[in-house]
Amino acid sequence: MGKAPNSLTRGQLKNRTAWVIQPGKVELIDSSLPELSDNEVLIQIKASAICGSDLHLYQGKHPAVRLPSAVGHECSGLIFELGKQVKGFNIGDRVTFEPNINCGRCKACLQGNYGYCENISFTYRIGKGAIADYIVIREDKVFKLPDAMPFNQGALIEPLAVAVHAVKRADIQMGEEVLVIGAGAIGIFTGALSILRGASKVVVSDINRARLDLAIQLGATGSMLSSDLENQLHTKTLAVYDKVFECVGLEKTLANAMKASRRNGLVTVVGIFEEENVSIPANLFASHEIRMQGSQGYCWDFPVALKLAEKIALDKMLTHRFPLSEVQKAFELAMDRTAFKMKVIIEP
């Protein structure tokens, strides 16, 4: 088993992992480093980013996770130790990783569609959060970063891969017109990738003007405040769209996405809904023959995200940095609706 040189023995190294203990409360829990399986690597984390789903967890409103829970799944770092059978990596490699866990045995996995695994989970749901000093990951889930990519940008490959998956699912065609509702990181990335895919028009809608300005900087051709979108829908003056992405997770924004779709248009739902049941204008399915689909996570999308990262100004998404010791303060800022922020980075 290969190990990185260090003045401390492995047993002396401690791992601080952020856990949401109760709504609004994040604590760092100390633990020893686990032994590696033959196909695992130990990553020394250099940068982690707070995701929208982390904020659902922070509020105790994630639809699939109960508290207490480890938190964090967007990160990058250095390989610190290798399992005995790991072949494709060396100590010191700069990497990121795909945080989903698939069983490898169900029909979807055996067909190569592991994103549809019947038993899918994510690392933070089993106590392996990426807002930490170290994390153990299976070799097949680890990807090398480009040499010139800073660690804080490497932490954004995961949300970029989510957007890659959504845009691939929507099958954007050359010349199509696209609306993205929600200018969080995934919404902005979705707009940027839609342009790269060949869309002739990409409009991003959000409640925050600064986020909309950033969406334009990363490639969107137009922007619209949420209030203006709703007014145009109400007065029936909105130009309808071939493809619409819902990247918020609210009943109102889902209904708006359906209403903004042209006849035979496609709505792709990316947002996480804290409410299990919502009301939608169901008659549009028949009257306008609109189609709706979901998009979660990734499946063979990380390599694509890594290739496309150089075409997207990832650095513009990085607005705040905190040491791991100030994780509570970092989450409080990320939740502050009065402050402009995009990606809050935590650096151990």
Buried (B, 14 or more C-beta within 10 A) or exposed (E): EBEBEEEEEBEEBEBBBBBBEEEEBBBBBEEEBEEBBEBBBBBBBBBBBBBBBBBBBBBBBBEEBEBBBBBBBBBBBBBBBBBEEBEEBEBEBBBBBBBBBBBEEBEBBEEEBBBBBEEBBBBBBEEBBBBBBBBBBBBBBBBBBEEEBBBBBBBBBBBBBBBBBBBBBBEBEEEBBBBBBBBBBBBBBBBBBBBBBEBBBBBBBBEBEEBBEBBBEBBBBBBBBBEEBBEBBEEEEBEBBBBBBBBBBBBEBBBBBBBBBBEEBBBBBBBBBEEEEEEBBEEBEEEBEBEBEEBBBBBBBBEBBBEBBEEBBBEEBBBBBBEBEEBBBBBBBBBEEEEEBBBBBBBB
